[in-house]
């Protein structure tokens, strides 16, 4: 299960977003540090493709993919050096796979601080950079000393030290690793350092109800501050949190009535999948239809292992068809009888939206 950590300044709407994503009831109040301990909850990711497959197969059960969301205390200026409460939880953020940065775009007399999203983003990034710089400076000295001892200086240690030395000048210049031109190999070598700015990021701009329809005004100004290819998401977090408490049909009506589309969970899940290089394949039948996430570029045996290790170990072939083709035909049995199901071997690269059955023998 992929983990996304939500960060933001106090009262940015972080905890409300957590509630909207996970259907939780985390405390929310118009004063700083309502969140005083990190919270985690799983969020089922809606997928209309899976819904259609489940309906086609008359499945008794539909199992969506899941992402785990972590909400931590607001990060104040100086958090990396012990200011506020957020510094207590920076270490926990090192466990997550991606960071969701929440920025507030509206004025509120009860909230301290600027509503300028660009300055909030710059301040939050600086806290992450300074926390990483402290980590790198501490580790680099230790590892330079260890490098003098041949017994402790294995290849992985050498590569990690090289990575730390490469990233030190970047962080010293205030550049987060995710915005740098550092090559893939060096980033991989830094994995054991558990740095915050090596993680992929996406940004959620929390707009007010009266700013709906003017989203571009708040996201266009920060696009050049984000890593290449990352598109900021603008949502009214308060309305999303209210909608999350409704029954499914009422929630859909509310979101459609307010012009909010599929809701924030779909948008956040899509953003997280893109930055984490994740796709989804499906299995479907009368008992169950289920979505499974996998890394882009994975082969059929690797994806079989996502279902169960025995399927990867005993992999023979995968029966494969694109979800839309299957829906157009109307059933797996009919698609098979018409010869539309392909047999793919161990070298097949699974595509987003593939529906599969695995042939295996152990």
C-alpha atoms as a printed R data frame, in Angstrom:
    type eleno elety resid chain resno       x       y       z
1   ATOM     1    CA   UNK     A     1   0.000   0.000   0.000
2   ATOM     2    CA   UNK     A     2   1.448   3.368  -1.029
3   ATOM     3    CA   UNK     A     3   1.662   6.047   1.658
4   ATOM     4    CA   UNK     A     4   1.108   9.765   1.058
5   ATOM     5    CA   UNK     A     5   2.055  12.265   3.755
6   ATOM     6    CA   UNK     A     6   0.106  15.536   3.891
7   ATOM     7    CA   UNK     A     7   2.102  18.605   4.915
8   ATOM     8    CA   UNK     A     8   1.183  22.255   5.182
9   ATOM     9    CA   UNK     A     9   1.316  25.293   7.404
10  ATOM    10    CA   UNK     A    10  -1.059  25.451  10.401
11  ATOM    11    CA   UNK     A    11  -4.707  25.817   9.304
12  ATOM    12    CA   UNK     A    12  -3.907  25.216   5.634
13  ATOM    13    CA   UNK     A    13  -6.806  22.744   5.456
14  ATOM    14    CA   UNK     A    14  -4.585  19.690   5.797
15  ATOM    15    CA   UNK     A    15  -6.731  17.883   8.365
16  ATOM    16    CA   UNK     A    16  -9.941  18.723   6.489
17  ATOM    17    CA   UNK     A    17  -8.351  17.244   3.367
18  ATOM    18    CA   UNK     A    18  -7.385  14.155   5.389
19  ATOM    19    CA   UNK     A    19 -11.031  13.831   6.458
20  ATOM    20    CA   UNK     A    20 -12.262  14.276   2.880
21  ATOM    21    CA   UNK     A    21  -9.889  11.615   1.569
22  ATOM    22    CA   UNK     A    22 -10.417   9.024   4.296
23  ATOM    23    CA   UNK     A    23 -13.940   9.691   5.662
24  ATOM    24    CA   UNK     A    24 -12.392  10.280   9.067
25  ATOM    25    CA   UNK     A    25 -13.372  12.820  11.694
26  ATOM    26    CA   UNK     A    26  -9.994  14.292  12.570
27  ATOM    27    CA   UNK     A    27 -10.374  17.409  14.776
28  ATOM    28    CA   UNK     A    28 -10.444  20.684  12.840
29  ATOM    29    CA   UNK     A    29 -10.353  24.120  14.473
30  ATOM    30    CA   UNK     A    30  -9.421  27.692  13.445
31  ATOM    31    CA   UNK     A    31  -6.300  27.769  15.592
32  ATOM    32    CA   UNK     A    32  -2.819  26.314  15.020
33  ATOM    33    CA   UNK     A    33  -1.800  22.772  15.968
34  ATOM    34    CA   UNK     A    34  -5.238  21.188  16.237
35  ATOM    35    CA   UNK     A    35  -3.360  18.123  14.977
36  ATOM    36    CA   UNK     A    36  -0.879  17.217  17.699
37  ATOM    37    CA   UNK     A    37  -0.167  13.627  16.672
38  ATOM    38    CA   UNK     A    38   0.227  12.046  13.264
39  ATOM    39    CA   UNK     A    39  -2.867  10.307  11.914
40  ATOM    40    CA   UNK     A    40  -3.063   7.515   9.357
41  ATOM    41    CA   UNK     A    41  -6.012   6.055   7.488
42  ATOM    42    CA   UNK     A    42  -6.605   4.101   4.302
43  ATOM    43    CA   UNK     A    43  -8.541   5.641   1.428
44  ATOM    44    CA   UNK     A    44 -10.311   3.516  -1.182
45  ATOM    45    CA   UNK     A    45  -9.682   4.967  -4.638
46  ATOM    46    CA   UNK     A    46 -12.844   5.186  -6.778
47  ATOM    47    CA   UNK     A    47 -12.435   3.854 -10.320
48  ATOM    48    CA   UNK     A    48 -15.259   3.964 -12.860
49  ATOM    49    CA   UNK     A    49 -13.474   1.311 -14.955
50  ATOM    50    CA   UNK     A    50 -13.665  -1.138 -12.060
51  ATOM    51    CA   UNK     A    51 -17.300  -0.223 -11.392
52  ATOM    52    CA   UNK     A    52 -18.169  -1.045 -15.003
53  ATOM    53    CA   UNK     A    53 -16.313  -4.363 -14.880
54  ATOM    54    CA   UNK     A    54 -18.060  -5.322 -11.631
55  ATOM    55    CA   UNK     A    55 -21.438  -4.531 -13.182
56  ATOM    56    CA   UNK     A    56 -20.594  -6.534 -16.310
57  ATOM    57    CA   UNK     A    57 -19.534  -9.562 -14.242
58  ATOM    58    CA   UNK     A    58 -22.353  -9.178 -11.672
59  ATOM    59    CA   UNK     A    59 -19.619  -9.343  -9.050
60  ATOM    60    CA   UNK     A    60 -20.696  -9.937  -5.468
61  ATOM    61    CA   UNK     A    61 -17.769  -7.854  -4.260
62  ATOM    62    CA   UNK     A    62 -15.821  -4.870  -5.630
63  ATOM    63    CA   UNK     A    63 -12.368  -4.190  -4.189
64  ATOM    64    CA   UNK     A    64 -10.792  -0.840  -5.018
65  ATOM    65    CA   UNK     A    65  -7.115   0.016  -4.833
66  ATOM    66    CA   UNK     A    66  -6.102   1.687  -1.585
67  ATOM    67    CA   UNK     A    67  -3.697   4.462  -0.631
68  ATOM    68    CA   UNK     A    68  -2.713   5.255   2.953
69  ATOM    69    CA   UNK     A    69  -2.867   8.915   3.963
70  ATOM    70    CA   UNK     A    70  -0.851  10.418   6.831
71  ATOM    71    CA   UNK     A    71  -1.739  13.785   8.366
72  ATOM    72    CA   UNK     A    72   0.949  15.476  10.461
73  ATOM    73    CA   UNK     A    73   0.983  18.664  12.534
74  ATOM    74    CA   UNK     A    74   1.350  21.961  10.687
75  ATOM    75    CA   UNK     A    75   4.903  22.974   9.814
76  ATOM    76    CA   UNK     A    76   5.903  26.421  11.024
77  ATOM    77    CA   UNK     A    77   8.954  28.390   9.968
78  ATOM    78    CA   UNK     A    78  11.866  26.936  11.891
79  ATOM    79    CA   UNK     A    79  10.241  23.494  12.284
80  ATOM    80    CA   UNK     A    80  13.482  21.819  11.232
81  ATOM    81    CA   UNK     A    81  15.211  23.469  14.198
82  ATOM    82    CA   UNK     A    82  12.488  22.671  16.730
83  ATOM    83    CA   UNK     A    83   9.908  25.456  16.289
84  ATOM    84    CA   UNK     A    84   6.226  24.574  16.582
85  ATOM    85    CA   UNK     A    85   5.016  20.994  16.712
86  ATOM    86    CA   UNK     A    86   5.644  19.817  13.160
87  ATOM    87    CA   UNK     A    87   9.317  19.035  13.753
88  ATOM    88    CA   UNK     A    88   8.279  16.044  15.897
89  ATOM    89    CA   UNK     A    89   6.753  14.416  12.834
90  ATOM    90    CA   UNK     A    90   9.321  15.164  10.148
91  ATOM    91    CA   UNK     A    91  10.967  11.843  10.970
92  ATOM    92    CA   UNK     A    92   7.676   9.994  10.384
93  ATOM    93    CA   UNK     A    93   7.395  11.602   6.954
94  ATOM    94    CA   UNK     A    94  10.555   9.753   5.967
95  ATOM    95    CA   UNK     A    95   8.451   6.563   5.861
96  ATOM    96    CA   UNK     A    96   6.001   7.785   3.204
97  ATOM    97    CA   UNK     A    97   6.283   7.258  -0.550
98  ATOM    98    CA   UNK     A    98   5.103  10.729  -1.620
99  ATOM    99    CA   UNK     A    99   4.324  14.143  -0.155
100 ATOM   100    CA   UNK     A   100   1.112  16.081  -0.690
101 ATOM   101    CA   UNK     A   101   1.703  19.781  -0.004
102 ATOM   102    CA   UNK     A   102  -1.446  21.679   1.044
103 ATOM   103    CA   UNK     A   103  -1.577  25.455   0.469
104 ATOM   104    CA   UNK     A   104  -4.316  27.886   1.543
105 ATOM   105    CA   UNK     A   105  -5.413  30.437  -1.082
106 ATOM   106    CA   UNK     A   106  -8.012  32.444   0.857
107 ATOM   107    CA   UNK     A   107  -7.938  35.103   3.580
108 ATOM   108    CA   UNK     A   108  -9.307  34.271   7.020
109 ATOM   109    CA   UNK     A   109  -9.042  36.684   9.935
110 ATOM   110    CA   UNK     A   110  -8.840  33.804  12.401
111 ATOM   111    CA   UNK     A   111  -5.776  32.290  10.689
112 ATOM   112    CA   UNK     A   112  -2.294  33.675  11.186
113 ATOM   113    CA   UNK     A   113  -0.062  33.914   8.138
114 ATOM   114    CA   UNK     A   114  -0.122  34.769   4.461
115 ATOM   115    CA   UNK     A   115  -2.650  33.347   2.003
116 ATOM   116    CA   UNK     A   116  -0.126  33.719  -0.820
117 ATOM   117    CA   UNK     A   117   0.342  30.171  -2.117
118 ATOM   118    CA   UNK     A   118   3.746  30.822  -3.694
119 ATOM   119    CA   UNK     A   119   5.270  32.076  -0.446
120 ATOM   120    CA   UNK     A   120   3.718  29.183   1.532
121 ATOM   121    CA   UNK     A   121   5.200  26.701  -0.920
122 ATOM   122    CA   UNK     A   122   8.637  28.322  -0.698
123 ATOM   123    CA   UNK     A   123   8.566  28.295   3.124
124 ATOM   124    CA   UNK     A   124   7.485  24.653   3.329
125 ATOM   125    CA   UNK     A   125  10.117  23.589   0.832
126 ATOM   126    CA   UNK     A   126  12.783  25.415   2.800
127 ATOM   127    CA   UNK     A   127  11.821  23.500   5.962
128 ATOM   128    CA   UNK     A   128  12.180  20.217   4.083
129 ATOM   129    CA   UNK     A   129  15.500  21.300   2.559
130 ATOM   130    CA   UNK     A   130  16.929  22.372   5.919
131 ATOM   131    CA   UNK     A   131  15.812  19.113   7.557
132 ATOM   132    CA   UNK     A   132  17.540  17.168   4.767
133 ATOM   133    CA   UNK     A   133  20.642  19.334   4.972
134 ATOM   134    CA   UNK     A   134  20.942  18.547   8.667
135 ATOM   135    CA   UNK     A   135  20.541  14.830   7.925
136 ATOM   136    CA   UNK     A   136  23.131  14.877   5.133
137 ATOM   137    CA   UNK     A   137  25.700  16.826   7.158
138 ATOM   138    CA   UNK     A   138  25.359  14.381  10.052
139 ATOM   139    CA   UNK     A   139  25.522  11.283   7.867
140 ATOM   140    CA   UNK     A   140  28.321  12.448   5.603
141 ATOM   141    CA   UNK     A   141  30.789  12.887   8.447
142 ATOM   142    CA   UNK     A   142  29.971   9.458   9.851
143 ATOM   143    CA   UNK     A   143  30.306   7.775   6.510
144 ATOM   144    CA   UNK     A   144  33.552   9.541   5.629
145 ATOM   145    CA   UNK     A   145  35.015   8.157   8.849
146 ATOM   146    CA   UNK     A   146  33.623   4.696   8.079
147 ATOM   147    CA   UNK     A   147  35.148   4.851   4.581
148 ATOM   148    CA   UNK     A   148  38.608   4.758   6.174
149 ATOM   149    CA   UNK     A   149  37.782   1.315   7.582
150 ATOM   150    CA   UNK     A   150  37.878  -1.222   4.688
151 ATOM   151    CA   UNK     A   151  35.804  -3.717   6.682
152 ATOM   152    CA   UNK     A   152  32.852  -1.275   6.821
153 ATOM   153    CA   UNK     A   153  33.330   0.309   3.410
154 ATOM   154    CA   UNK     A   154  31.282  -1.979   1.125
155 ATOM   155    CA   UNK     A   155  29.970  -0.941  -2.294
156 ATOM   156    CA   UNK     A   156  26.595   0.250  -0.969
157 ATOM   157    CA   UNK     A   157  28.307   2.457   1.622
158 ATOM   158    CA   UNK     A   158  30.555   3.953  -1.067
159 ATOM   159    CA   UNK     A   159  27.597   4.676  -3.335
160 ATOM   160    CA   UNK     A   160  25.606   6.232  -0.483
161 ATOM   161    CA   UNK     A   161  28.552   8.468   0.430
162 ATOM   162    CA   UNK     A   162  28.883   9.537  -3.207
163 ATOM   163    CA   UNK     A   163  25.170  10.372  -3.239
164 ATOM   164    CA   UNK     A   164  25.422  12.395  -0.029
165 ATOM   165    CA   UNK     A   165  28.386  14.338  -1.397
166 ATOM   166    CA   UNK     A   166  26.490  15.019  -4.633
167 ATOM   167    CA   UNK     A   167  23.386  16.289  -2.869
168 ATOM   168    CA   UNK     A   168  25.120  18.417  -0.222
169 ATOM   169    CA   UNK     A   169  25.781  21.463  -2.479
170 ATOM   170    CA   UNK     A   170  22.216  21.344  -3.827
171 ATOM   171    CA   UNK     A   171  20.662  21.428  -0.377
172 ATOM   172    CA   UNK     A   172  23.140  24.093   0.732
173 ATOM   173    CA   UNK     A   173  21.828  26.243  -2.127
174 ATOM   174    CA   UNK     A   174  18.225  25.658  -0.965
175 ATOM   175    CA   UNK     A   175  17.326  23.295  -3.826
176 ATOM   176    CA   UNK     A   176  15.136  20.277  -2.962
177 ATOM   177    CA   UNK     A   177  16.318  17.066  -4.612
178 ATOM   178    CA   UNK     A   178  13.010  16.651  -6.481
179 ATOM   179    CA   UNK     A   179  13.735  19.919  -8.336
180 ATOM   180    CA   UNK     A   180  17.334  19.061  -9.163
181 ATOM   181    CA   UNK     A   181  18.933  17.461 -12.217
182 ATOM   182    CA   UNK     A   182  20.406  14.687 -10.085
183 ATOM   183    CA   UNK     A   183  20.510  11.469 -12.134
184 ATOM   184    CA   UNK     A   184  18.337   8.441 -11.372
185 ATOM   185    CA   UNK     A   185  21.244   6.300 -10.202
186 ATOM   186    CA   UNK     A   186  22.408   8.856  -7.633
187 ATOM   187    CA   UNK     A   187  18.857   9.271  -6.341
188 ATOM   188    CA   UNK     A   188  18.608   5.497  -5.969
189 ATOM   189    CA   UNK     A   189  21.881   5.479  -4.027
190 ATOM   190    CA   UNK     A   190  20.362   7.977  -1.575
191 ATOM   191    CA   UNK     A   191  17.479   5.682  -0.633
192 ATOM   192    CA   UNK     A   192  19.030   4.610   2.678
193 ATOM   193    CA   UNK     A   193  19.505   8.253   3.701
194 ATOM   194    CA   UNK     A   194  15.682   8.625   3.967
195 ATOM   195    CA   UNK     A   195  15.698  12.219   2.748
196 ATOM   196    CA   UNK     A   196  12.430  14.146   2.485
197 ATOM   197    CA   UNK     A   197  13.140  15.989  -0.758
198 ATOM   198    CA   UNK     A   198  13.971  12.810  -2.679
199 ATOM   199    CA   UNK     A   199  10.275  11.937  -2.458
200 ATOM   200    CA   UNK     A   200   7.940  12.886  -5.325
201 ATOM   201    CA   UNK     A   201   5.473  15.660  -4.516
202 ATOM   202    CA   UNK     A   202   2.114  16.988  -5.618
203 ATOM   203    CA   UNK     A   203   0.372  20.169  -4.503
204 ATOM   204    CA   UNK     A   204  -3.225  20.756  -3.404
205 ATOM   205    CA   UNK     A   205  -4.359  24.400  -3.348
206 ATOM   206    CA   UNK     A   206  -7.205  24.779  -0.854
207 ATOM   207    CA   UNK     A   207  -9.624  27.344  -2.292
208 ATOM   208    CA   UNK     A   208 -12.725  28.846  -0.682
209 ATOM   209    CA   UNK     A   209 -16.254  28.264  -1.963
210 ATOM   210    CA   UNK     A   210 -16.386  31.710  -3.586
211 ATOM   211    CA   UNK     A   211 -13.122  30.974  -5.445
212 ATOM   212    CA   UNK     A   212 -14.614  27.994  -7.296
213 ATOM   213    CA   UNK     A   213 -14.405  28.792 -10.993
214 ATOM   214    CA   UNK     A   214 -11.208  30.826 -10.565
215 ATOM   215    CA   UNK     A   215  -8.893  27.880  -9.890
216 ATOM   216    CA   UNK     A   216  -6.415  28.848 -12.621
217 ATOM   217    CA   UNK     A   217  -5.712  32.122 -10.831
218 ATOM   218    CA   UNK     A   218  -4.259  30.219  -7.884
219 ATOM   219    CA   UNK     A   219  -2.466  27.338  -9.597
220 ATOM   220    CA   UNK     A   220  -0.878  29.018 -12.626
221 ATOM   221    CA   UNK     A   221   1.402  31.166 -10.469
222 ATOM   222    CA   UNK     A   222   3.096  28.185  -8.817
223 ATOM   223    CA   UNK     A   223   3.510  25.813 -11.767
224 ATOM   224    CA   UNK     A   224   7.055  27.034 -12.383
225 ATOM   225    CA   UNK     A   225   7.905  26.286  -8.719
226 ATOM   226    CA   UNK     A   226   7.038  22.595  -9.093
227 ATOM   227    CA   UNK     A   227   9.040  19.711 -10.542
228 ATOM   228    CA   UNK     A   228   8.573  19.182 -14.284
229 ATOM   229    CA   UNK     A   229   5.260  17.525 -15.117
230 ATOM   230    CA   UNK     A   230   3.572  18.096 -11.741
231 ATOM   231    CA   UNK     A   231   0.237  19.897 -12.077
232 ATOM   232    CA   UNK     A   232  -1.197  21.562  -8.946
233 ATOM   233    CA   UNK     A   233  -4.736  20.571  -7.915
234 ATOM   234    CA   UNK     A   234  -7.195  23.254  -6.784
235 ATOM   235    CA   UNK     A   235 -10.076  22.061  -4.579
236 ATOM   236    CA   UNK     A   236 -12.469  23.511  -2.019
237 ATOM   237    CA   UNK     A   237 -11.414  21.261   0.838
238 ATOM   238    CA   UNK     A   238 -14.241  22.325   3.151
239 ATOM   239    CA   UNK     A   239 -16.947  21.298   0.662
240 ATOM   240    CA   UNK     A   240 -15.088  18.071  -0.104
241 ATOM   241    CA   UNK     A   241 -14.924  17.218   3.603
242 ATOM   242    CA   UNK     A   242 -18.665  17.868   3.956
243 ATOM   243    CA   UNK     A   243 -19.422  15.716   0.893
244 ATOM   244    CA   UNK     A   244 -17.316  12.868   2.281
245 ATOM   245    CA   UNK     A   245 -19.754  12.499   5.204
246 ATOM   246    CA   UNK     A   246 -22.724  11.854   2.878
247 ATOM   247    CA   UNK     A   247 -24.039   8.590   1.475
248 ATOM   248    CA   UNK     A   248 -22.667   7.712  -1.963
249 ATOM   249    CA   UNK     A   249 -25.684   8.915  -3.956
250 ATOM   250    CA   UNK     A   250 -26.008  12.180  -2.016
251 ATOM   251    CA   UNK     A   251 -22.254  12.747  -2.300
252 ATOM   252    CA   UNK     A   252 -22.374  12.342  -6.081
253 ATOM   253    CA   UNK     A   253 -25.319  14.752  -6.324
254 ATOM   254    CA   UNK     A   254 -23.536  17.341  -4.188
255 ATOM   255    CA   UNK     A   255 -20.264  17.104  -6.125
256 ATOM   256    CA   UNK     A   256 -22.046  17.316  -9.472
257 ATOM   257    CA   UNK     A   257 -24.295  20.147  -8.293
258 ATOM   258    CA   UNK     A   258 -21.304  22.207  -7.211
259 ATOM   259    CA   UNK     A   259 -19.306  21.379 -10.326
260 ATOM   260    CA   UNK     A   260 -16.653  19.459  -8.357
261 ATOM   261    CA   UNK     A   261 -16.540  16.478 -10.729
262 ATOM   262    CA   UNK     A   262 -15.447  13.142  -9.251
263 ATOM   263    CA   UNK     A   263 -14.211  14.719  -6.034
264 ATOM   264    CA   UNK     A   264 -10.827  15.275  -4.476
265 ATOM   265    CA   UNK     A   265  -9.994  11.613  -3.819
266 ATOM   266    CA   UNK     A   266  -9.937  10.779  -7.522
267 ATOM   267    CA   UNK     A   267  -7.758  13.819  -8.233
268 ATOM   268    CA   UNK     A   268  -5.303  13.097  -5.424
269 ATOM   269    CA   UNK     A   269  -5.118   9.393  -6.310
270 ATOM   270    CA   UNK     A   270  -4.423  10.253  -9.951
271 ATOM   271    CA   UNK     A   271  -1.701  12.712  -8.928
272 ATOM   272    CA   UNK     A   272  -0.132  10.193  -6.536
273 ATOM   273    CA   UNK     A   273  -0.176   7.442  -9.174
274 ATOM   274    CA   UNK     A   274   1.457   9.719 -11.747
275 ATOM   275    CA   UNK     A   275   4.314  10.859  -9.517
276 ATOM   276    CA   UNK     A   276   4.868   7.331  -8.161
277 ATOM   277    CA   UNK     A   277   4.771   5.791 -11.673
278 ATOM   278    CA   UNK     A   278   1.846   3.532 -10.793
279 ATOM   279    CA   UNK     A   279  -0.751   1.970 -13.054
280 ATOM   280    CA   UNK     A   280  -3.749  -0.289 -12.390
281 ATOM   281    CA   UNK     A   281  -4.735  -3.671 -13.795
282 ATOM   282    CA   UNK     A   282  -7.943  -5.567 -13.033
283 ATOM   283    CA   UNK     A   283  -9.286  -9.019 -12.313
284 ATOM   284    CA   UNK     A   284 -13.002  -9.659 -12.675
285 ATOM   285    CA   UNK     A   285 -15.510 -12.445 -12.091
286 ATOM   286    CA   UNK     A   286 -18.852 -13.195 -10.481
287 ATOM   287    CA   UNK     A   287 -17.286 -13.459  -7.015
288 ATOM   288    CA   UNK     A   288 -15.110 -10.367  -7.150
289 ATOM   289    CA   UNK     A   289 -13.818  -7.531  -9.325
290 ATOM   290    CA   UNK     A   290 -10.625  -5.949  -8.047
291 ATOM   291    CA   UNK     A   291  -8.093  -3.282  -8.951
292 ATOM   292    CA   UNK     A   292  -4.358  -3.853  -8.423
293 ATOM   293    CA   UNK     A   293  -1.627  -1.214  -8.568
294 ATOM   294    CA   UNK     A   294   1.772  -1.901 -10.113
295 ATOM   295    CA   UNK     A   295   4.880  -0.005 -11.159
296 ATOM   296    CA   UNK     A   296   4.907   1.243 -14.752
297 ATOM   297    CA   UNK     A   297   7.040  -1.116 -16.835
298 ATOM   298    CA   UNK     A   298   6.292  -4.236 -14.767
299 ATOM   299    CA   UNK     A   299   6.118  -7.597 -16.527
300 ATOM   300    CA   UNK     A   300   3.189 -10.013 -16.287
301 ATOM   301    CA   UNK     A   301   4.908 -12.263 -13.693
302 ATOM   302    CA   UNK     A   302   5.684  -9.263 -11.473
303 ATOM   303    CA   UNK     A   303   2.034  -8.168 -11.652
304 ATOM   304    CA   UNK     A   304   0.951 -11.722 -10.920
305 ATOM   305    CA   UNK     A   305   3.054 -11.461  -7.763
306 ATOM   306    CA   UNK     A   306   1.032  -8.419  -6.723
307 ATOM   307    CA   UNK     A   307  -1.941 -10.777  -6.426
308 ATOM   308    CA   UNK     A   308  -0.004 -13.585  -4.712
309 ATOM   309    CA   UNK     A   309   3.630 -14.686  -4.623
310 ATOM   310    CA   UNK     A   310   2.615 -18.205  -5.762
311 ATOM   311    CA   UNK     A   311   1.265 -16.758  -9.012
312 ATOM   312    CA   UNK     A   312   4.613 -15.139  -9.761
313 ATOM   313    CA   UNK     A   313   6.611 -18.194  -8.735
314 ATOM   314    CA   UNK     A   314   4.540 -20.582 -10.861
315 ATOM   315    CA   UNK     A   315   3.700 -18.168 -13.693
316 ATOM   316    CA   UNK     A   316   2.966 -19.824 -17.051
317 ATOM   317    CA   UNK     A   317   0.930 -17.332 -19.093
318 ATOM   318    CA   UNK     A   318  -1.393 -14.368 -18.608
319 ATOM   319    CA   UNK     A   319  -4.754 -14.097 -20.327
320 ATOM   320    CA   UNK     A   320  -5.107 -10.399 -21.169
321 ATOM   321    CA   UNK     A   321  -7.596  -7.976 -22.671
322 ATOM   322    CA   UNK     A   322  -8.017  -4.211 -22.403
323 ATOM   323    CA   UNK     A   323 -10.865  -3.254 -20.046
324 ATOM   324    CA   UNK     A   324 -12.738  -1.215 -22.684
325 ATOM   325    CA   UNK     A   325 -12.557  -4.010 -25.251
326 ATOM   326    CA   UNK     A   326 -13.919  -6.426 -22.647
327 ATOM   327    CA   UNK     A   327 -16.763  -4.076 -21.739
328 ATOM   328    CA   UNK     A   328 -17.630  -3.617 -25.422
329 ATOM   329    CA   UNK     A   329 -17.817  -7.395 -25.913
330 ATOM   330    CA   UNK     A   330 -19.868  -7.857 -22.750
331 ATOM   331    CA   UNK     A   331 -18.314 -10.779 -20.881
332 ATOM   332    CA   UNK     A   332 -15.046 -12.636 -20.324
333 ATOM   333    CA   UNK     A   333 -16.584 -15.887 -21.629
334 ATOM   334    CA   UNK     A   334 -17.771 -14.239 -24.863
335 ATOM   335    CA   UNK     A   335 -14.424 -12.481 -25.367
336 ATOM   336    CA   UNK     A   336 -12.644 -15.818 -24.944
337 ATOM   337    CA   UNK     A   337 -14.961 -17.672 -27.333
338 ATOM   338    CA   UNK     A   338 -14.410 -14.937 -29.955
339 ATOM   339    CA   UNK     A   339 -10.633 -15.222 -29.588
340 ATOM   340    CA   UNK     A   340 -10.236 -11.710 -28.209
341 ATOM   341    CA   UNK     A   341  -8.315 -12.783 -25.094
342 ATOM   342    CA   UNK     A   342  -4.558 -12.721 -25.722
343 ATOM   343    CA   UNK     A   343  -2.075 -15.145 -24.192
344 ATOM   344    CA   UNK     A   344   1.004 -13.242 -22.982
345 ATOM   345    CA   UNK     A   345   4.256 -14.645 -21.633
346 ATOM   346    CA   UNK     A   346   6.881 -13.648 -19.107
347 ATOM   347    CA   UNK     A   347   8.194 -10.713 -21.154
348 ATOM   348    CA   UNK     A   348   4.836  -8.966 -21.539
349 ATOM   349    CA   UNK     A   349   4.770  -5.422 -20.118
350 ATOM   350    CA   UNK     A   350   1.412  -4.913 -18.443
351 ATOM   351    CA   UNK     A   351  -0.542  -1.809 -19.467
352 ATOM   352    CA   UNK     A   352  -2.807   0.426 -17.443
353 ATOM   353    CA   UNK     A   353  -6.360  -0.875 -17.746
354 ATOM   354    CA   UNK     A   354  -5.451  -4.465 -18.632
355 ATOM   355    CA   UNK     A   355  -7.817  -7.157 -17.338
356 ATOM   356    CA   UNK     A   356  -5.932 -10.367 -16.583
357 ATOM   357    CA   UNK     A   357  -6.258 -13.961 -15.498
358 ATOM   358    CA   UNK     A   358  -3.040 -15.742 -14.553
359 ATOM   359    CA   UNK     A   359  -2.210 -19.306 -15.523
360 ATOM   360    CA   UNK     A   360   0.234 -20.802 -13.052
361 ATOM   361    CA   UNK     A   361   1.460 -24.047 -11.586
362 ATOM   362    CA   UNK     A   362   3.288 -24.538  -8.266
